């Protein structure tokens, strides 16, 4: 080739790179990738870029690899991004130098891609390697601070971000990470201020608008959140999470059609298979499983070698009770990833396990409340035993001292309640179906006491069964064992019953549709006594009635002195659940944090009479995922995280923690159960007994009531092979 020809080709390649760089700056990443891949092809064919660099060159191999990696990172193709970052590192090492990028640029952006892909520890190491080269690299300092925050080490994150501020107080990402820290601490107002400063310094940084929207959601400022999601999408039209969250905001506001339209809009864009699979989850939240299945099928057509998407479609098929199709997808995933033992287990358990939902039971089985699953003389199940229950779709499970209730739904969608145990005092029952009086509405809620339970129907009727100790059920005969379901008079209430209040107590409580809290047993007669108005939710311990008012104020009523007090809380979030044991209480907030009364910072029961935060990063092992649900027994607690890991603490003398052994001493630190797996999405616990199970409704209720849980992929069937 003549010198002039070489020069023309070089100029042509320079023009291509300049065009690609312009598209990169415009965030047209797909178009930029096409050009950069063309340049990469010239490398493989021994093109002109393999020659030594000259002074008038505008780019080199390492630069092309670097920008190609950045493009793939921005469209969430992290596997390809990693590949090209590694190539850029190798080229820089071979070239010794580059006039266009340096190793610090590559490592910083590589680390950013890793943390977005969930590889926080690996990202942390890359940022640290940058700081070894340059201790004042502000990008690495702020990136490392973000890593420490994600790993739960807030003090280290704060130290790094203060150091970054001293290096460069005008760097936008420093304020972005400061906003993340404030958000983690529950100070959403200051978080928003920091995100505003980040946007002021870098108006094109979309993620500050996204994080700001999340903070607005936690403050229940939905309209402001919508504005920020829209601004994020304006800056980055492929930001999938913003589309999903925006859709969910409209869904919460009752604008379902608008929510669906947003999901279809993002599907019309040129998104990758993994993003498309994420959108399928949003269709499931809306309740359109068929559309979710279609979207997953489209994702598979885009990337037919992606085993994880086959797994997600298989999980959906199982939820839709299409077992044969689920088996085909599990088998395909095993073929694509033959070394993945988890995929093999899913296939085997689906093939060999029961067609219906199963539950895991453990704890005290002395009265057959665990379905007579114990085989030892002490009638205790130390390690959870997986069994089929009722042959129905389990919605929820409840325990008392001598009984359990399994609320389930048959194939026709009819609700059934099955009772185990010795509540009637005459015979042991094993999954005995309850018989309701004629013309009774569908079951809406169940509230167990220690030796009784109350059932609320959708038409507002109340039924009780068990010991009416101190008029605990509001039935007319005191200290009488009602062995059959008996209707409870509610005609004197200000309106129909809306919610039953649960707790580890001999009393019962309920909230009417007008928000009035009524409690039984406060005075010596059968009627429920009005305690407060404008109540949103409540919980009962032996000596305290907690209630969260509609004006977001926490109150308690001490039974011993009959005094009501305003409670100062160490958090600004809304309370989503109040779980009560005999004396201890755990408050679950809207962002997945938990706070305890008479609970230590690691989850052990204590004499602390102030509400304090329970730090999940101090668990064994540490937990960095938000809490999805929490349950309290008399003297123990269970919780399940957003990623479906289960932890337990407290009394384990009856095996109620499911740790596989008896413990005379209290387990003072929340400890993970060894068998935790993503097939489980719900927990239940009360006096000495516990259960893990796949619920058809628990996750949906939580999704409706909490902003942070709306994208949890917890739609699984529990089909574990029986273990005895």
C-alpha positions as CSV (number, residue, x, y, z in Angstrom):
1,X,0.0,0.0,0.0
2,X,1.3,3.4,-0.9
3,X,2.0,6.1,1.7
4,X,-0.8,8.3,0.4
5,X,-3.3,5.4,0.5
6,X,-2.3,4.7,4.1
7,X,-2.9,8.3,5.0
8,X,-6.4,8.3,3.4
9,X,-7.4,5.2,5.3
10,X,-6.0,6.7,8.5
11,X,-7.9,9.9,8.0
12,X,-11.0,7.8,7.3
13,X,-10.5,5.9,10.6
14,X,-10.0,9.2,12.5
15,X,-13.2,10.5,11.0
16,X,-15.0,7.3,12.2
17,X,-13.6,7.7,15.7
18,X,-14.5,11.4,15.9
19,X,-18.0,10.5,14.8
20,X,-18.2,7.7,17.4
21,X,-17.0,10.1,20.1
22,X,-19.6,12.6,19.1
23,X,-22.3,10.0,19.4
24,X,-20.9,8.9,22.8
25,X,-21.1,12.5,24.0
26,X,-24.7,12.6,22.8
27,X,-25.4,9.3,24.7
28,X,-26.3,7.6,21.5
29,X,-24.4,4.5,22.7
30,X,-25.8,1.9,20.3
31,X,-24.7,4.0,17.3
32,X,-21.3,4.7,18.8
33,X,-20.8,1.0,19.4
34,X,-21.4,0.1,15.8
35,X,-18.6,2.5,14.7
36,X,-16.2,1.5,17.5
37,X,-16.7,-2.2,16.8
38,X,-15.8,-1.5,13.1
39,X,-12.6,0.1,14.3
40,X,-12.0,-2.9,16.6
41,X,-12.4,-5.2,13.6
42,X,-9.6,-3.3,11.9
43,X,-7.4,-4.2,14.8
44,X,-8.1,-7.9,14.4
45,X,-7.3,-7.7,10.7
46,X,-3.9,-6.0,11.4
47,X,-5.1,-2.5,10.4
48,X,-3.2,0.7,10.6
49,X,-3.7,1.2,14.3
50,X,-1.2,-1.6,15.0
51,X,1.6,0.7,13.8
52,X,3.6,3.0,16.2
53,X,1.8,6.1,17.3
54,X,2.6,9.4,15.5
55,X,2.2,12.9,16.9
56,X,-0.8,13.8,14.7
57,X,-2.8,10.7,15.7
58,X,-6.2,11.5,17.4
59,X,-6.7,8.1,19.0
60,X,-5.1,4.7,19.6
61,X,-6.2,1.1,20.3
62,X,-6.5,1.6,24.1
63,X,-8.8,4.7,23.5
64,X,-11.1,2.8,21.3
65,X,-11.4,-0.1,23.7
66,X,-11.9,2.3,26.6
67,X,-14.8,4.2,24.9
68,X,-16.3,0.9,23.7
69,X,-16.3,-0.4,27.2
70,X,-17.9,2.8,28.5
71,X,-20.7,2.5,25.9
72,X,-21.4,-1.1,26.9
73,X,-21.4,-0.1,30.5
74,X,-24.0,2.7,29.9
75,X,-26.4,0.2,28.2
76,X,-25.9,-2.3,31.1
77,X,-24.0,-4.8,28.9
78,X,-21.6,-5.4,31.8
79,X,-20.0,-8.6,30.6
80,X,-18.9,-6.9,27.3
81,X,-17.8,-3.8,29.2
82,X,-15.6,-5.9,31.4
83,X,-14.0,-7.5,28.4
84,X,-13.1,-4.2,26.7
85,X,-11.9,-2.6,29.9
86,X,-9.5,-5.5,30.3
87,X,-8.3,-5.0,26.7
88,X,-7.8,-1.3,27.3
89,X,-5.7,-2.1,30.4
90,X,-3.6,-4.5,28.3
91,X,-3.1,-2.0,25.5
92,X,-2.0,0.7,27.9
93,X,0.5,-1.7,29.4
94,X,1.9,-2.6,26.0
95,X,1.9,1.0,24.7
96,X,3.4,2.3,28.0
97,X,1.6,5.6,27.4
98,X,-1.3,7.2,25.6
99,X,-1.9,10.8,24.8
100,X,-5.7,10.4,25.1
101,X,-6.4,8.4,28.2
102,X,-4.5,7.1,31.2
103,X,-4.7,4.1,33.4
104,X,-6.5,6.0,36.2
105,X,-9.4,6.9,33.8
106,X,-9.7,3.2,32.7
107,X,-9.7,1.9,36.3
108,X,-12.1,4.5,37.6
109,X,-14.7,3.7,34.8
110,X,-14.1,0.0,35.1
111,X,-14.8,0.2,38.8
112,X,-18.0,2.2,38.1
113,X,-19.2,-0.6,35.7
114,X,-18.5,-3.3,38.3
115,X,-20.4,-1.5,41.1
116,X,-23.4,-1.1,38.8
117,X,-23.2,-4.8,38.1
118,X,-23.3,-5.6,41.8
119,X,-19.6,-6.4,42.1
120,X,-18.9,-3.9,44.9
121,X,-15.9,-5.7,46.5
122,X,-14.2,-5.9,43.1
123,X,-15.0,-2.3,42.4
124,X,-13.6,-1.3,45.7
125,X,-10.2,-2.9,44.9
126,X,-10.0,-1.1,41.6
127,X,-10.7,2.3,43.2
128,X,-8.0,1.5,45.9
129,X,-5.5,0.7,43.1
130,X,-6.2,4.1,41.6
131,X,-5.5,5.8,44.9
132,X,-2.2,4.0,45.2
133,X,-1.3,5.7,41.9
134,X,-2.7,9.1,42.9
135,X,-4.0,9.6,46.5
136,X,-5.9,12.8,45.4
137,X,-7.9,11.3,42.5
138,X,-11.3,12.7,43.5
139,X,-13.2,10.3,41.2
140,X,-11.6,7.3,43.0
141,X,-12.2,8.9,46.4
142,X,-15.9,9.4,45.8
143,X,-16.3,6.1,44.1
144,X,-14.6,4.3,47.0
145,X,-16.9,6.2,49.4
146,X,-19.9,4.9,47.5
147,X,-18.5,1.3,47.7
148,X,-18.1,1.5,51.5
149,X,-21.6,2.9,51.8
150,X,-23.0,0.0,49.8
151,X,-21.1,-2.4,52.0
152,X,-22.6,-0.8,55.1
153,X,-19.6,1.0,56.4
154,X,-21.0,4.6,56.7
155,X,-18.2,6.0,58.9
156,X,-15.6,5.0,56.3
157,X,-17.7,6.4,53.5
158,X,-18.0,9.7,55.4
159,X,-14.3,10.0,55.9
160,X,-13.5,9.4,52.3
161,X,-16.1,11.9,51.0
162,X,-14.8,14.6,53.4
163,X,-11.3,13.9,52.0
164,X,-12.7,14.2,48.4
165,X,-14.3,17.5,49.3
166,X,-10.9,18.9,50.4
167,X,-9.4,17.7,47.1
168,X,-12.1,19.2,44.9
169,X,-15.2,20.9,46.3
170,X,-16.6,21.4,42.8
171,X,-16.7,17.8,41.8
172,X,-20.4,16.8,41.3
173,X,-20.1,13.1,42.3
174,X,-18.9,14.1,45.8
175,X,-22.3,15.6,46.5
176,X,-24.1,12.7,44.8
177,X,-22.4,10.3,47.3
178,X,-23.1,12.7,50.2
179,X,-26.8,12.5,49.2
180,X,-26.6,8.7,49.2
181,X,-25.2,8.8,52.8
182,X,-27.9,11.1,54.0
183,X,-30.5,8.9,52.3
184,X,-29.1,5.8,54.1
185,X,-29.4,7.7,57.4
186,X,-33.0,8.5,56.7
187,X,-32.4,12.3,56.2
188,X,-34.1,12.6,52.9
189,X,-34.4,16.4,52.9
190,X,-30.6,16.8,53.1
191,X,-30.2,14.0,50.6
192,X,-32.3,16.0,48.1
193,X,-30.2,19.1,48.8
194,X,-27.0,17.2,47.9
195,X,-28.5,15.7,44.7
196,X,-29.5,19.3,43.7
197,X,-25.9,20.4,44.2
198,X,-24.7,17.5,42.1
199,X,-27.1,18.4,39.3
200,X,-26.1,22.0,39.5
201,X,-22.4,21.1,39.0
202,X,-23.2,18.5,36.3
203,X,-26.6,19.1,34.7
204,X,-26.1,16.0,32.5
205,X,-25.7,13.5,35.3
206,X,-29.0,11.6,35.2
207,X,-28.5,9.4,38.2
208,X,-28.7,12.4,40.7
209,X,-32.3,13.0,39.4
210,X,-33.0,9.2,39.8
211,X,-31.7,9.2,43.4
212,X,-33.6,12.4,44.2
213,X,-36.8,10.8,42.9
214,X,-36.3,7.9,45.3
215,X,-35.8,10.3,48.2
216,X,-39.0,12.2,47.2
217,X,-40.9,8.8,47.2
218,X,-39.7,8.1,50.7
219,X,-41.1,11.5,51.8
220,X,-44.4,10.5,50.0
221,X,-44.0,13.4,47.5
222,X,-45.0,11.4,44.5
223,X,-45.5,14.3,42.1
224,X,-42.0,15.6,42.7
225,X,-40.7,12.1,42.3
226,X,-42.4,11.8,38.9
227,X,-40.8,15.1,37.8
228,X,-37.3,13.8,38.7
229,X,-37.9,10.4,37.0
230,X,-38.9,12.2,33.9
231,X,-35.8,14.4,34.0
232,X,-33.6,11.4,34.4
233,X,-35.3,9.8,31.4
234,X,-34.9,13.0,29.4
235,X,-31.1,12.9,30.1
236,X,-30.8,9.1,29.7
237,X,-33.7,7.6,27.7
238,X,-32.4,4.1,28.4
239,X,-32.4,4.3,32.2
240,X,-34.6,1.3,32.8
241,X,-35.2,1.8,36.5
242,X,-36.5,5.3,36.0
243,X,-39.1,4.0,33.5
244,X,-40.1,1.2,35.9
245,X,-40.4,3.5,38.9
246,X,-42.2,6.1,37.0
247,X,-44.7,3.5,35.9
248,X,-45.1,2.3,39.5
249,X,-45.7,5.9,40.7
250,X,-48.6,6.3,38.2
251,X,-49.9,2.9,39.3
252,X,-50.0,4.0,42.9
253,X,-51.9,7.1,41.8
254,X,-54.5,5.0,40.2
255,X,-53.4,5.7,36.6
256,X,-52.9,2.2,35.5
257,X,-53.2,2.9,31.7
258,X,-50.5,5.5,32.0
259,X,-48.3,3.1,33.9
260,X,-48.7,0.5,31.2
261,X,-48.0,3.1,28.4
262,X,-44.7,3.9,30.0
263,X,-43.6,0.3,30.0
264,X,-44.6,-0.1,26.3
265,X,-42.6,3.1,25.5
266,X,-39.4,1.7,26.9
267,X,-40.0,-1.6,25.1
268,X,-40.2,0.3,21.8
269,X,-36.6,1.5,22.4
270,X,-33.5,-0.5,21.4
271,X,-32.9,-2.1,24.8
272,X,-30.9,-5.2,25.6
273,X,-32.3,-8.6,26.7
274,X,-31.6,-8.1,30.4
275,X,-33.3,-4.8,30.5
276,X,-36.3,-6.3,28.7
277,X,-36.4,-9.0,31.3
278,X,-36.5,-6.4,34.0
279,X,-39.5,-4.7,32.3
280,X,-41.3,-8.1,32.5
281,X,-41.2,-7.8,36.3
282,X,-43.0,-4.5,36.1
283,X,-45.8,-6.1,34.0
284,X,-46.1,-8.7,36.8
285,X,-46.5,-6.0,39.4
286,X,-49.4,-4.6,37.3
287,X,-50.8,-8.1,37.3
288,X,-50.4,-8.9,33.6
289,X,-48.5,-12.2,33.8
290,X,-49.3,-13.0,30.1
291,X,-47.6,-9.8,28.9
292,X,-44.7,-10.5,31.3
293,X,-44.3,-13.9,29.7
294,X,-44.3,-12.3,26.2
295,X,-41.7,-9.8,27.1
296,X,-39.4,-12.6,28.5
297,X,-39.9,-14.5,25.3
298,X,-38.8,-11.5,23.3
299,X,-35.8,-11.1,25.6
300,X,-34.8,-14.7,24.9
301,X,-35.1,-14.1,21.2
302,X,-32.6,-11.2,21.6
303,X,-30.2,-13.3,23.6
304,X,-30.9,-17.0,23.2
305,X,-27.8,-18.0,25.2
306,X,-28.8,-16.1,28.4
307,X,-29.5,-18.8,30.9
308,X,-30.7,-16.4,33.6
309,X,-33.6,-15.2,31.4
310,X,-34.7,-18.8,30.9
311,X,-34.7,-19.2,34.7
312,X,-36.9,-16.1,35.1
313,X,-39.4,-17.3,32.5
314,X,-39.4,-20.7,34.2
315,X,-40.2,-19.1,37.5
316,X,-43.1,-17.3,35.8
317,X,-44.4,-20.4,34.2
318,X,-44.3,-22.1,37.7
319,X,-46.3,-19.2,39.1
320,X,-48.8,-19.6,36.3
321,X,-48.9,-23.3,37.0
322,X,-47.5,-24.3,33.7
323,X,-45.2,-27.0,35.0
324,X,-44.2,-28.6,31.7
325,X,-43.1,-25.3,30.2
326,X,-41.2,-24.4,33.4
327,X,-39.3,-27.7,33.2
328,X,-38.4,-27.0,29.6
329,X,-36.9,-23.6,30.5
330,X,-35.0,-25.0,33.5
331,X,-33.6,-27.7,31.4
332,X,-32.5,-25.2,28.7
333,X,-30.8,-23.1,31.4
334,X,-28.9,-26.2,32.6
335,X,-27.7,-26.9,29.1
336,X,-26.5,-23.3,28.7
337,X,-24.8,-23.3,32.0
338,X,-24.0,-26.9,32.9
339,X,-21.8,-26.0,35.9
340,X,-24.6,-24.1,37.7
341,X,-25.8,-26.4,40.5
342,X,-28.6,-24.0,41.5
343,X,-30.2,-24.4,38.0
344,X,-30.0,-28.2,38.4
345,X,-31.6,-28.0,41.8
346,X,-34.5,-25.9,40.4
347,X,-35.0,-28.3,37.6
348,X,-34.9,-31.4,39.9
349,X,-37.2,-29.9,42.6
350,X,-39.7,-28.8,40.0
351,X,-39.7,-32.2,38.4
352,X,-39.8,-34.3,41.5
353,X,-41.4,-32.0,44.0
354,X,-45.2,-31.5,44.6
355,X,-47.1,-29.6,42.0
356,X,-48.6,-27.3,44.7
357,X,-47.0,-24.9,47.1
358,X,-45.2,-26.3,50.2
359,X,-44.2,-24.9,53.5
360,X,-41.3,-25.3,56.0
361,X,-42.3,-25.8,59.6
362,X,-40.2,-25.8,62.7
363,X,-40.5,-25.3,66.5
364,X,-42.9,-26.6,69.1
365,X,-45.1,-29.5,67.8
366,X,-46.4,-30.6,71.2
367,X,-50.0,-30.0,70.3
368,X,-49.6,-31.0,66.6
369,X,-49.6,-27.3,65.6
370,X,-46.9,-28.2,63.1
371,X,-49.1,-30.8,61.5
372,X,-47.5,-33.6,63.7
373,X,-44.2,-33.5,61.7
374,X,-42.0,-34.0,64.8
375,X,-40.5,-37.5,65.3
376,X,-38.6,-37.1,68.6
377,X,-39.9,-37.5,72.2
378,X,-39.9,-33.8,72.9
379,X,-42.2,-33.1,70.0
380,X,-39.9,-30.4,68.6
381,X,-38.8,-29.8,65.0
382,X,-35.2,-28.4,65.3
383,X,-34.6,-28.1,61.6
384,X,-37.3,-27.0,59.2
385,X,-39.1,-29.8,57.5
386,X,-40.6,-29.1,54.1
387,X,-44.1,-30.6,53.6
388,X,-47.1,-30.1,51.4
389,X,-49.9,-28.4,53.2
390,X,-53.6,-28.6,52.3
391,X,-52.8,-29.2,48.6
392,X,-53.8,-25.5,48.1
393,X,-52.0,-22.3,47.3
394,X,-50.9,-21.0,50.7
395,X,-51.7,-17.3,51.3
396,X,-50.6,-17.1,55.0
397,X,-49.9,-19.1,58.1
398,X,-50.7,-18.2,61.7
399,X,-49.6,-19.7,65.0
400,X,-51.0,-19.6,68.6
401,X,-49.7,-21.4,71.6
402,X,-51.6,-24.7,70.9
403,X,-52.7,-24.3,67.3
404,X,-51.9,-23.1,63.8
405,X,-54.0,-21.9,60.8
406,X,-53.2,-22.3,57.1
407,X,-55.1,-19.8,55.0
408,X,-55.1,-21.1,51.4
409,X,-56.7,-20.9,48.1
410,X,-57.8,-23.7,45.9
411,X,-57.6,-23.9,42.1
412,X,-61.0,-22.3,41.7
413,X,-59.8,-19.3,43.7
414,X,-61.9,-20.2,46.8
415,X,-60.4,-19.4,50.2
416,X,-60.1,-22.1,52.7
417,X,-58.8,-22.1,56.3
418,X,-57.3,-25.2,57.8
419,X,-56.6,-25.7,61.5
420,X,-54.0,-27.8,63.3
421,X,-53.5,-28.3,67.0
422,X,-55.5,-28.7,70.2
423,X,-57.5,-25.5,70.4
424,X,-60.8,-27.2,71.0
425,X,-59.4,-29.0,74.0
426,X,-61.1,-32.3,72.9
427,X,-59.1,-33.7,70.0
428,X,-56.0,-33.0,67.9
429,X,-56.7,-31.6,64.5
430,X,-54.6,-32.0,61.4
431,X,-55.4,-29.6,58.6
432,X,-59.1,-29.6,59.6
433,X,-61.0,-27.3,57.2
434,X,-63.0,-24.6,59.0
435,X,-66.7,-24.5,58.3
436,X,-68.2,-21.0,58.1
437,X,-71.9,-20.1,58.6
438,X,-73.9,-19.8,55.4
439,X,-73.7,-16.6,53.4
440,X,-70.4,-15.6,55.0
441,X,-68.1,-13.4,52.9
442,X,-64.6,-14.4,51.7
443,X,-61.8,-14.4,54.3
444,X,-60.0,-11.0,54.4
445,X,-57.7,-11.3,57.4
446,X,-56.9,-13.6,60.4
447,X,-55.5,-12.5,63.7
448,X,-54.2,-15.2,66.1
449,X,-54.0,-14.7,69.9
450,X,-52.2,-17.1,72.2
451,X,-55.2,-19.4,72.7
452,X,-57.8,-18.0,70.3
453,X,-58.1,-16.4,66.9
454,X,-60.4,-13.9,65.1
455,X,-61.3,-14.0,61.4
456,X,-62.4,-10.9,59.4
457,X,-64.4,-11.4,56.2
458,X,-64.6,-9.1,53.2
459,X,-68.2,-8.0,54.1
460,X,-67.0,-6.9,57.6
461,X,-68.1,-9.9,59.7
462,X,-66.0,-11.1,62.6
463,X,-65.8,-14.7,63.9
464,X,-63.9,-15.9,66.9
465,X,-62.8,-19.3,68.1
466,X,-60.9,-20.4,71.3
467,X,-60.6,-19.3,74.9
468,X,-62.4,-15.9,75.6
469,X,-60.0,-15.1,78.4
470,X,-60.8,-11.6,79.9
471,X,-63.2,-11.1,76.9
472,X,-60.2,-11.3,74.6
473,X,-62.4,-12.0,71.5
474,X,-65.2,-9.6,72.4
475,X,-67.6,-12.6,72.8
476,X,-70.2,-12.4,75.6
477,X,-69.1,-15.3,77.9
478,X,-65.9,-14.7,79.8
479,X,-63.3,-17.4,80.3
480,X,-65.2,-19.8,78.0
481,X,-63.8,-22.0,75.3
482,X,-65.7,-21.4,72.1
483,X,-65.0,-24.6,70.2
484,X,-66.8,-23.5,67.0
485,X,-66.5,-20.3,64.9
486,X,-68.8,-17.8,66.6
487,X,-69.9,-14.5,65.2
488,X,-68.7,-11.4,67.1
489,X,-71.1,-8.5,67.5
490,X,-69.7,-5.3,65.9
491,X,-72.9,-3.4,65.5
492,X,-71.8,-0.8,68.1
493,X,-68.7,0.2,66.3
494,X,-68.5,3.5,64.3
495,X,-68.1,1.7,61.0
496,X,-67.2,-1.7,59.6
497,X,-64.0,-3.4,60.6
498,X,-61.1,-2.6,58.2
499,X,-58.1,-4.3,59.8
500,X,-57.3,-6.8,62.6
501,X,-54.3,-6.0,64.8
502,X,-51.9,-8.8,65.5
503,X,-49.7,-9.3,68.5
504,X,-48.5,-11.7,71.2
505,X,-51.2,-11.0,73.8
506,X,-54.4,-12.3,75.3
507,X,-56.2,-9.2,74.1
508,X,-57.5,-8.5,70.6
509,X,-57.7,-5.2,68.6
510,X,-59.1,-3.9,65.4
511,X,-59.3,-0.8,63.3
512,X,-62.5,0.4,61.7
513,X,-62.9,1.9,58.2
514,X,-62.9,5.3,59.8
515,X,-59.5,4.7,61.4
516,X,-60.8,4.1,65.0
517,X,-58.8,1.7,67.1
518,X,-60.8,-0.7,69.3
519,X,-59.3,-3.0,71.9
520,X,-60.9,-5.9,73.8
521,X,-60.3,-6.7,77.5
522,X,-59.4,-3.2,78.7
523,X,-62.6,-3.2,80.8
524,X,-64.6,-6.1,82.3
525,X,-67.2,-6.5,79.6
526,X,-67.4,-8.1,76.2
527,X,-67.4,-5.0,74.0
528,X,-64.4,-3.6,72.3
529,X,-63.3,-0.3,73.8
530,X,-62.4,2.7,71.6
531,X,-58.8,3.7,72.3
532,X,-57.9,6.3,69.6
533,X,-59.1,7.7,66.3
534,X,-57.2,8.3,63.0
535,X,-55.1,5.1,63.4
536,X,-53.3,3.5,60.5
537,X,-51.9,0.4,62.1
538,X,-51.1,-1.1,65.5
539,X,-49.5,-3.9,67.5
540,X,-50.0,-5.5,70.9
541,X,-47.5,-6.7,73.4
542,X,-48.2,-7.9,76.9
543,X,-48.1,-4.5,78.5
544,X,-48.1,-1.9,75.6
545,X,-50.4,-1.1,72.7
546,X,-48.5,0.6,69.9
547,X,-50.3,2.5,67.2
548,X,-49.2,4.6,64.2
549,X,-51.6,7.4,63.4
550,X,-52.6,8.7,60.0
551,X,-50.7,11.9,60.7
552,X,-47.5,9.8,61.0
553,X,-47.2,10.0,64.8
554,X,-46.3,7.0,66.9
555,X,-48.2,6.5,70.2
556,X,-48.3,3.9,72.9
557,X,-50.8,3.0,75.6
558,X,-49.4,1.3,78.7
559,X,-51.9,-1.2,80.0
560,X,-50.4,-1.1,83.6
561,X,-51.2,2.6,84.2
562,X,-53.7,3.2,81.4
563,X,-51.7,6.1,80.1
564,X,-51.2,7.2,76.5
565,X,-47.9,8.7,75.4
566,X,-46.4,10.3,72.3
567,X,-43.3,8.4,71.2
568,X,-40.2,10.1,69.8
569,X,-38.8,7.9,67.0
570,X,-35.2,7.9,65.7
571,X,-36.4,7.8,62.1
572,X,-38.4,10.0,59.7
573,X,-39.8,7.2,57.6
574,X,-43.3,5.9,57.5
575,X,-44.0,2.7,59.5
576,X,-45.2,-0.2,57.4
577,X,-45.6,-2.9,60.1
578,X,-45.5,-3.2,63.9
579,X,-44.5,-6.7,64.9
580,X,-44.9,-7.5,68.6
581,X,-43.7,-10.3,70.9
582,X,-44.6,-10.7,74.5
583,X,-42.5,-7.7,75.5
584,X,-40.4,-6.7,72.5
585,X,-41.5,-4.8,69.3
586,X,-39.9,-4.4,65.9
587,X,-41.0,-1.5,63.6
588,X,-40.5,-2.0,59.8
589,X,-40.2,1.2,57.9
590,X,-41.0,2.0,54.3
591,X,-37.4,1.9,53.1
592,X,-36.8,-1.6,54.6
593,X,-35.1,-0.5,57.9
594,X,-36.0,-2.0,61.2
595,X,-36.1,-0.4,64.7
596,X,-36.6,-2.2,67.9
597,X,-38.1,-1.6,71.4
598,X,-36.5,-3.9,73.9
599,X,-34.3,-5.0,71.1
600,X,-30.5,-4.5,70.8
601,X,-28.8,-3.1,67.8
602,X,-28.0,-6.6,66.5
603,X,-31.5,-8.0,67.1
604,X,-31.3,-9.7,70.5
605,X,-34.0,-9.1,73.1
606,X,-32.8,-6.7,75.8
607,X,-34.2,-4.3,78.4
608,X,-33.7,-1.3,76.2
609,X,-36.7,0.9,76.7
610,X,-35.9,3.2,73.8
611,X,-36.5,2.6,70.2
612,X,-33.2,2.0,68.5
613,X,-32.1,1.0,65.0
614,X,-31.3,-2.7,64.4
615,X,-28.1,-2.7,62.3
616,X,-28.3,-5.4,59.7
617,X,-24.6,-5.1,58.8
618,X,-23.9,-6.5,62.3
619,X,-25.9,-9.7,61.6
620,X,-24.3,-13.1,61.2
621,X,-23.4,-13.0,58.3
622,X,-23.9,-9.2,57.6
623,X,-27.0,-8.3,55.6
624,X,-27.0,-5.3,53.2
625,X,-30.4,-5.8,51.6
626,X,-33.6,-4.0,52.9
627,X,-36.0,-5.9,55.1
628,X,-39.1,-7.1,53.4
629,X,-41.1,-8.5,56.4
630,X,-40.6,-9.2,60.1
631,X,-42.5,-11.5,62.5
632,X,-42.2,-11.8,66.3
633,X,-42.9,-14.8,68.5
634,X,-43.3,-14.5,72.3
635,X,-39.5,-14.2,72.8
636,X,-38.0,-14.5,69.3
637,X,-38.0,-12.8,66.0
638,X,-37.8,-13.7,62.3
639,X,-37.2,-11.5,59.3
640,X,-36.9,-11.9,55.6
641,X,-34.9,-9.6,53.4
642,X,-35.6,-8.1,50.0
643,X,-33.4,-10.8,48.4
644,X,-35.3,-13.5,50.4
645,X,-32.6,-14.3,53.0
646,X,-34.1,-15.4,56.4
647,X,-32.6,-14.4,59.8
648,X,-33.7,-15.3,63.3
649,X,-32.8,-14.3,66.9
650,X,-34.1,-14.8,70.4
651,X,-35.4,-17.8,72.3
652,X,-34.6,-21.1,70.7
653,X,-35.5,-23.6,73.5
654,X,-38.3,-25.0,71.3
655,X,-36.4,-24.9,68.0
656,X,-38.4,-21.9,66.9
657,X,-35.4,-20.3,65.2
658,X,-34.9,-23.1,62.8
659,X,-31.1,-23.3,63.4
660,X,-31.0,-27.1,63.6
661,X,-30.3,-27.3,67.3
662,X,-31.7,-26.4,70.7
663,X,-30.2,-23.4,72.6
664,X,-30.7,-22.8,76.3
665,X,-29.3,-19.3,76.0
666,X,-30.9,-16.6,73.8
667,X,-29.4,-16.1,70.4
668,X,-28.5,-12.4,70.7
669,X,-27.6,-11.7,67.1
670,X,-29.8,-12.2,64.1
671,X,-28.4,-15.3,62.4
672,X,-29.1,-16.5,58.9
673,X,-30.9,-19.8,58.5
674,X,-28.8,-22.2,56.4
675,X,-31.5,-23.3,54.0
676,X,-32.5,-19.7,53.0
677,X,-33.1,-19.6,49.3
678,X,-34.9,-17.4,46.7
679,X,-37.9,-19.8,46.5
680,X,-39.2,-18.5,49.9
681,X,-40.9,-15.2,50.1
682,X,-42.8,-15.2,53.4
683,X,-42.4,-15.9,57.1
684,X,-44.7,-16.6,60.1
685,X,-44.1,-16.9,63.8
686,X,-45.7,-16.8,67.2
687,X,-45.4,-18.6,70.5
688,X,-42.7,-21.2,70.0
689,X,-43.5,-22.1,66.4
690,X,-42.4,-20.7,63.0
691,X,-42.8,-21.3,59.3
692,X,-41.3,-20.3,56.0
693,X,-43.4,-20.5,52.8
694,X,-44.3,-19.3,49.4
695,X,-47.2,-16.9,49.8
696,X,-49.5,-15.9,47.0
697,X,-50.4,-12.6,48.7
698,X,-47.8,-11.5,51.2
699,X,-45.3,-10.1,48.7
700,X,-48.1,-8.3,46.8
701,X,-49.4,-6.6,49.9
702,X,-45.9,-5.5,50.8
703,X,-45.4,-4.2,47.2
704,X,-48.5,-2.1,47.4
705,X,-47.5,-0.6,50.8
706,X,-43.8,0.1,50.3
707,X,-42.0,2.1,47.8
708,X,-38.7,0.3,48.1
709,X,-40.1,-3.2,47.6
710,X,-42.0,-2.7,44.4
711,X,-39.4,-4.3,42.2
712,X,-38.8,-7.4,44.3
713,X,-38.8,-10.5,42.1
714,X,-40.5,-12.8,44.7
715,X,-43.0,-14.6,42.5
716,X,-41.8,-18.1,43.1
717,X,-43.4,-21.4,44.0
718,X,-41.9,-23.4,46.9
719,X,-41.3,-26.9,45.5
720,X,-38.6,-28.4,47.6
721,X,-38.3,-32.2,47.7
722,X,-39.6,-33.5,51.0
723,X,-36.9,-33.8,53.7
724,X,-37.6,-35.9,56.8
